[in-house]
Amino acid sequence: MRTVLLLNCLSEVDEEQNKNRVGVSDKCMQRVEKVKTMIMGDIELTPILGMTCHNDVQKKCADVSTQEEGAVINCLMNIQATEGALEPNCAKTLEEFVILVDPVSDVTLNHALMQNCGQYIDKYCAAEGDERGVMECLIDLEFEVEIKESCHLQLLSYKYFMSRSIKLDKPLMVACQADAHRLCENMMNEVMERKEQRPMGGVISCLYHHLFMEADMRVSDQCIPELKRTIIAQGESVNLSPSVVSACAEDLVRYCPGFHADKDDYGCLQSHMISDDKETLTPDCEKEMDYHAQLVAADVRNDYRLMRACKDVIHSSCYDHLKADEHGELLGCI
């Protein structure tokens, strides 16, 4: 992982110094990107990842061709995003690897993403200024056009890892970095020093929980739009919300077994909040689900499944309310 750390350091130095028009040389950065592409393409080039995830590769990715560029790493990423089923040490190492290599900042690093989503990038997202703009564009497209399942799976995988570190979501990082240092100081320091403790994604969860607070304890107006964007993206699956997974781990096993991204685990957990005939959630989980309900009540756009199910109606009749729904008019229009 030392090579990955070095590449990440060079990328961060280049990004920071470019603000002052002085950065790492173009020749060096071209080599950095080339090596990153090689690392994403072959798990054997990162021995610690290959060793830590050996069992998962054998059990869950055995039918994946090792000759196909990036297939094994992509398989592990998809398994973790859709099922959360990797062994703990493998999952932790994989999350650290993805955060360091940062395939979100350059979508061309992931062969599978380009293969399955390339047509949408070319048609809808080619005009975006940088690669993080491309990823944000792709995620937004899910509410606008019919995306084939293989591309949707790739985006789900990216959303999972973006939910684990604010550093992978550049628009959120730019808009909310000051709030994160002000409201979530200890967790943000861990992120910046690469010492983030599990459950990862704590900074984003912390910002969520300051969305409705009073005065100085509330996130800034600059941060709110990007924060809401991530809330919408995480609404697809419980596994995309580290705070819910952490608070409701026992409840998910007990009431909603057989986790998969296609399963409505939010609905399953909610059914144990509102029904007198069913056992209730643990206190921590109930508190987290109450907050989730508050987010949806405050803005119907936070209901991912409703937005996906009604996207045709929204775009044909209610598009004016989609981007700015300050008074809850979108739901009434639907």
C-alpha positions in Angstrom: 0.0 0.0 0.0 3.1 2.3 0.2 3.0 2.9 -3.5 -0.7 3.9 -3.3 0.0 6.2 -0.4 2.8 7.9 -2.4 0.5 8.3 -5.5 -2.2 9.8 -3.3 0.2 12.2 -1.7 1.5 13.4 -5.1 -2.1 13.9 -6.3 -3.0 15.9 -3.2 0.1 18.0 -3.4 -0.6 18.7 -7.1 -4.3 19.6 -6.4 -3.4 21.9 -3.5 -0.5 23.7 -5.2 -2.3 24.1 -8.5 -4.5 26.6 -6.7 -1.4 28.8 -6.7 -0.5 27.7 -10.2 2.5 25.8 -8.9 2.2 22.0 -8.7 3.8 18.7 -9.4 5.2 18.6 -13.0 2.9 17.4 -15.8 5.3 14.6 -16.6 5.1 13.3 -13.0 1.3 13.5 -12.8 1.0 11.7 -16.1 3.1 8.9 -14.6 1.0 9.0 -11.4 -2.2 8.5 -13.4 -0.7 5.7 -15.5 0.4 3.8 -12.4 -3.0 4.4 -10.8 -4.6 2.8 -13.8 -2.3 -0.2 -13.6 -3.1 -0.6 -9.8 -6.8 -0.4 -10.4 -6.4 -2.9 -13.2 -4.5 -5.7 -11.3 -5.1 -6.6 -7.7 -1.7 -8.4 -7.6 0.0 -5.0 -7.8 -1.3 -4.2 -4.3 -0.1 -7.2 -2.3 -1.8 -6.3 1.0 -5.2 -6.0 -0.8 -4.6 -9.3 -2.6 -3.6 -11.1 0.6 -6.3 -9.6 2.8 -9.1 -10.3 0.3 -7.8 -13.7 -0.9 -10.6 -15.7 0.7 -13.3 -13.3 -0.7 -11.8 -13.4 -4.2 -11.9 -17.2 -4.1 -15.4 -17.4 -2.7 -17.2 -14.5 -4.4 -15.2 -13.6 -7.5 -13.9 -17.0 -8.6 -15.8 -16.8 -11.9 -14.3 -13.4 -12.7 -11.7 -13.4 -15.4 -8.3 -12.3 -14.1 -7.4 -11.4 -17.7 -10.0 -8.7 -17.8 -8.6 -5.3 -16.7 -9.7 -4.4 -13.2 -12.3 -7.2 -13.0 -11.3 -8.6 -9.6 -11.2 -5.3 -7.8 -14.4 -4.2 -9.5 -16.0 -7.5 -8.3 -15.0 -6.8 -4.7 -16.3 -3.3 -4.9 -19.6 -4.4 -6.2 -20.0 -7.2 -3.7 -19.3 -4.8 -0.8 -21.7 -2.2 -2.2 -24.6 -4.5 -2.9 -24.3 -7.0 -0.1 -21.8 -5.7 2.4 -20.6 -9.3 2.5 -16.8 -9.1 2.4 -14.8 -10.3 5.4 -14.2 -7.3 7.8 -10.5 -7.1 7.1 -11.0 -7.2 3.4 -13.7 -4.6 3.5 -11.6 -2.3 5.6 -8.5 -2.7 3.3 -10.6 -2.3 0.2 -12.2 0.9 1.5 -8.8 2.4 2.4 -7.5 1.4 -1.1 -10.4 3.0 -3.0 -10.0 6.2 -0.9 -6.3 6.4 -1.6 -6.4 5.6 -5.4 -9.6 7.7 -5.7 -11.2 6.4 -8.9 -14.0 8.9 -8.4 -11.7 11.8 -9.4 -10.8 10.0 -12.7 -13.5 7.8 -14.0 -11.2 6.4 -16.7 -9.3 4.5 -14.0 -12.1 2.0 -13.8 -12.4 -0.1 -17.0 -15.7 -1.6 -15.9 -17.3 1.8 -15.3 -16.2 3.1 -18.7 -17.4 -0.1 -20.4 -20.8 0.0 -18.8 -21.4 3.7 -18.5 -19.3 5.1 -21.3 -22.3 5.8 -23.6 -23.9 8.0 -20.9 -20.7 9.9 -20.3 -20.3 10.6 -24.0 -23.9 11.6 -24.5 -24.8 13.5 -21.2 -21.6 14.2 -19.2 -18.8 14.9 -21.7 -19.1 18.7 -21.2 -18.4 18.4 -17.4 -15.3 20.3 -16.4 -13.6 17.5 -14.5 -14.0 13.9 -13.7 -15.7 14.4 -10.4 -18.2 16.5 -12.4 -18.7 13.4 -14.6 -19.4 11.2 -11.7 -21.9 13.7 -10.2 -23.5 13.9 -13.6 -23.9 10.2 -13.9 -25.4 9.8 -10.5 -27.9 12.6 -11.3 -28.9 10.9 -14.5 -30.5 8.1 -12.6 -33.5 10.4 -12.0 -33.6 11.7 -15.6 -33.0 8.8 -18.0 -33.3 5.0 -18.1 -29.9 3.7 -17.3 -29.0 0.0 -18.0 -28.6 -2.2 -15.0 -24.9 -2.8 -15.5 -24.2 0.9 -15.3 -26.5 1.3 -12.3 -24.5 -1.4 -10.5 -21.3 0.5 -11.1 -22.8 3.8 -9.8 -24.1 2.0 -6.8 -20.6 0.8 -6.0 -19.2 4.3 -6.4 -21.9 5.8 -4.2 -21.0 3.2 -1.5 -17.4 4.2 -1.3 -18.2 8.0 -1.6 -20.4 7.5 1.4 -17.4 6.2 3.3 -15.2 9.3 2.9 -15.9 12.9 2.3 -12.6 13.2 0.5 -14.0 11.1 -2.4 -16.9 13.6 -3.0 -15.1 16.7 -4.1 -18.3 19.0 -4.4 -19.3 18.0 -0.9 -15.7 18.5 0.4 -15.4 21.9 -1.1 -18.9 23.1 0.1 -18.7 21.6 3.5 -15.1 21.4 4.6 -15.4 24.5 6.9 -18.5 23.1 8.5 -16.8 19.7 9.0 -13.9 21.3 10.8 -16.3 23.4 12.8 -18.9 20.8 13.7 -17.1 17.5 13.4 -13.6 18.5 14.3 -12.2 15.3 15.7 -13.6 13.1 12.9 -12.4 15.6 10.2 -8.9 15.6 11.7 -8.8 11.8 11.5 -9.9 12.0 7.8 -7.2 14.6 6.9 -4.5 12.6 8.8 -5.7 9.3 7.2 -6.6 7.9 10.6 -10.4 7.7 10.1 -11.9 5.2 12.5 -14.6 2.7 11.7 -17.4 3.1 11.0 -16.0 5.1 8.1 -18.2 7.9 6.8 -18.5 9.5 10.2 -17.9 13.1 8.9 -20.8 12.9 6.4 -23.1 11.4 9.1 -22.1 14.1 11.5 -22.9 16.8 9.0 -26.3 15.2 8.4 -27.1 15.4 12.0 -26.4 19.1 12.1 -28.8 19.8 9.2 -31.7 20.8 11.5 -29.9 22.2 14.5 -30.2 25.8 15.7 -28.0 28.7 14.8 -24.2 28.1 15.2 -24.7 24.3 15.4 -26.3 24.1 11.9 -24.5 23.5 8.7 -24.0 26.6 6.5 -26.2 27.5 3.6 -23.3 26.8 1.2 -23.1 23.2 2.5 -26.8 22.4 2.5 -27.3 21.8 -1.3 -24.4 19.3 -1.6 -25.3 17.6 1.6 -28.9 17.1 0.4 -27.5 15.7 -2.9 -25.6 13.0 -0.9 -28.6 12.3 1.2 -30.6 11.6 -1.9 -27.9 9.3 -3.3 -27.7 7.3 0.0 -31.4 6.8 0.1 -31.2 4.0 -2.4 -30.0 1.5 0.2 -29.3 1.2 3.9 -25.8 0.0 3.0 -25.0 3.5 1.6 -25.6 5.1 5.0 -22.8 4.2 7.5 -24.7 5.8 10.4 -27.8 3.6 9.7 -25.7 0.4 9.2 -23.9 1.1 12.5 -27.0 2.0 14.6 -29.2 -0.7 13.1 -26.8 -3.6 12.6 -28.6 -5.8 15.1 -32.0 -4.9 13.7 -31.0 -5.6 10.1 -29.9 -9.1 11.1 -33.0 -9.8 13.2 -35.8 -8.2 11.1 -34.3 -7.8 7.5 -32.0 -10.8 6.8 -30.6 -11.5 3.4 -29.4 -8.0 2.7 -29.2 -7.0 -0.9 -29.2 -3.6 -2.6 -32.4 -4.4 -4.4 -34.2 -5.0 -1.2 -36.0 -2.2 0.6 -34.3 -2.4 3.9 -35.4 1.2 4.8 -39.0 0.0 4.3 -38.3 -3.1 6.4 -36.9 -1.1 9.3 -39.7 1.5 9.1 -42.3 -1.2 9.3 -41.0 -2.1 12.8 -41.4 1.6 13.8 -45.1 2.0 12.8 -46.7 -1.4 13.4 -48.0 -2.4 16.8 -48.0 -6.0 15.7 -44.3 -6.2 15.2 -41.3 -6.1 17.6 -39.8 -2.7 17.9 -36.3 -1.5 16.9 -33.4 -1.1 19.3 -33.2 2.5 20.7 -30.2 3.6 18.6 -31.8 2.3 15.4 -35.2 3.8 16.1 -33.5 7.2 16.8 -31.6 6.9 13.5 -34.7 5.9 11.5 -36.6 8.8 13.1 -34.0 11.1 11.8 -34.2 9.5 8.3 -38.0 10.0 8.4 -37.4 13.7 9.3 -35.1 14.1 6.3 -37.7 12.7 3.9 -40.5 14.7 5.5 -38.4 17.9 5.1 -37.8 17.3 1.4 -39.6 14.5 -0.7 -36.5 14.5 -3.0 -34.8 12.6 -0.1 -37.0 9.6 -0.9 -34.9 7.9 -3.4 -37.3 5.1 -4.3 -40.2 7.5 -4.9 -38.0 9.7 -7.1 -36.9 6.7 -9.2 -40.4 5.3 -9.5 -42.0 8.7 -10.5 -39.2 10.1 -12.6 -41.3 10.0 -15.8 -44.1 12.0 -14.2 -41.6 14.4 -12.7 -39.9 15.2 -15.9 -43.1 15.4 -18.0 -45.2 17.5 -15.6 -43.3 18.6 -12.5 -39.7 19.4 -13.6 -40.0 23.0 -12.5 -40.2 21.8 -8.9 -37.4 19.3 -9.1 -34.4 21.5 -8.6 -35.8 23.8 -6.0 -38.7 22.4 -3.9 -38.6 24.8 -0.9 -42.3 24.5 -0.2 -43.0 20.8 -0.8 -44.8 21.5 -4.1 -43.1 18.5 -5.9 -45.0 15.9 -4.0 -48.3 17.7 -4.6 -47.5 17.9 -8.3 -46.8 14.2 -8.5 
